[in-house]
């Protein structure tokens, strides 16, 4: 386990039964280390675009894109403004049973773009799978997923491969609430 992974586990906390990922970003040094850890496994993959799903994926994805010298591809949720032609993909049900339509601007990707998805946490992979479909529909090449916390099932991880994560969800400290389980209340997705 990396020193950064150990630090993430030591700092991780639950608030009202929910994983507090945003609280980790208040420390600028920690945030910079998170960006390094997310970019590292794909440093030599020729990434030209980093995708991030609204909202936390925007924070981390934009920072990783800057770190890697790549463009940033925002993957938007319903109600967002998308000027021009867009590609839309419906997610499979997430951990709450919800489905959402994710969209990207078609003009944001060029044929041959190599796209890495960055996010804080993935449990069902519903948004990541939809993002992959959007990238491929628009002619991009899927490079993989980089996460802080991976809670994916093996079959979903295989469909998104390669997947790199700082920690696996079962390595996190337990929630303080006795009736909470990790599967019940991830940070998102």
N, C-alpha and C positions, 0 to 999 in steps of 0.2 A: 504494500500500500504506500502511496506517495505521501510526502510530508503535507502537501496541500489537502489530500483526502483526510488525513488524520486531523488537520486543523478544521476542515469543514465539519467533521463528525463531532469534534469538541465544542464547536460554536453552535451547532444545530439546536433548535428548540421548537417546541409546539406552543401555539397560543390558541386557547379555546378549542383544543382538539384538532387544529389545522397546522400543517407544516408552515413555518415562517421562513420562507426563502428570501423575501424582500429585505428582512432585517439584516441578512448577511451582507447586503450591498452597501450598508451605511459606512463601512470601513473601506476607504479607498485602496489601501494596500491589499486587503483581502480581495476586493473586486478585481484589481489588476491581476492577482494570482489566479482568480477564477477564469479570466479571459485567456491567460496563458495556458491554463489546463484544458480549456475547451478547444483552443486552436491547435495545441501541440500534436495530437494524433493525426491531424490532417495537414500539417505544415508543408509536406512535400507532395500533396495530392493535386496540385495545379488548380486549386479552387479559384473561380472567377467571380462567384456570387455566393454570399451567405444569406440564407433565408431565415426568417424569424417569424413565428406566429404571434399575432397580437395577444397579449400585451407584454409579458415578461420576455418573450422571444425577441421583441423589438429592442429591449435593453441589452440583452446579451448578444443577440445576433449583430446588431449595429456595432457594438464594441469589438466583437471578433472580426467582423468585416474590415474595420479600420486597422486592427492589429495585423491582419493578413494582407492588407493592400488590395482587398477585393471590394466589389460592389455589394450593396445590401438590397435584398429582395423582400419587401414587406408582404406577409401573407395576412390578409385582412379578414375580419369577421363581419357579419351582417351589419348594415347601417353605415359602414365606412364609405367615404367618397373615393371612387376609383375613376378618374377621368379616362376616357378612351376605352378601347376594347379590353375585355377582361376574360379570364378563364375562371370558371367556378366549379368547385367540387364539394359534394356533400360528404361529411364525415360519417363513419360508422358510429354507433352509440358510444358515448364516453362513459366514464365511471359512474356518472349520475343518470345514464340512460338518454342523455340529450344528443341530438344531432345538430350540427351547424353547417352552414355553407361557407366555405373559405374561398377567397378570391385573390388573384394576382393580376396585375396589368400585363397583358400579353406582350406589349412592347418592352417590358423590363428585362425580358430574357431574349438572348440571341441564340440561334442554333449553335451548338457546341459549347455553350456556357456550362461550366462544371459547378454544381450547386451543393453546398453543405448546409444542412439544417441544424440550427443551434437553439437549444431551449434549456430551461432549468430542470424540468421534470417530465417524464413520460410514464404514464401508467398503462392505458389501453393502447396507446399509439394511434388513436383515431385521427388526431390532427396531423401527426407526422405522415401517416399513410395518405391522407388527402393532399398534403403538401407535395409528397413525392409524385402523386398522379398529376398535379398541376404542373410541376417542373417538366415531367416527361411529355405531357400534352403540348407544352409550349416549345418543345425541341431541346430542352436542357438535358444534361447528363447528371444523374443522381450520384453524388459522391458518398453520402452517408449522413449520420446523425451524431452530434456531439452534445452530451447532456451532463448536468451536474448530478442528477439522481435518475437512475434507471430502474423502473419497476415493471418493465415490459415482460410479457410472456415470451418464451423462447420462439414460438412460431411467428409472432409479430416482429421480434427482433430480427429473425431471419429475412422477413420481407422488407425490412428497412436497412439491412446490412450495407456496409459495416456500421455498427453502433459503438461509440466510445463513451464511457461515463466515468466521472470522478469516483462515484460510489454507487453501490446497488442499494435499493430501498431497504432491504432486510438488514443492512449494516447500520441504519440510523438508530439512534436511541429511541426507546418507546415513548409514546405519548403519555403525558401525565394523567390524562383522563382515563379511568379504568375501563370504560366501555368503548373507547376509540381503538380502531385498528388502522394500520397503515393503509390497507386497501380501501377503507371507508372514506378517508379524507386526505388525499394527496394534496399537494400545493395547487395543482390544477390539472387540466386535461382529464 
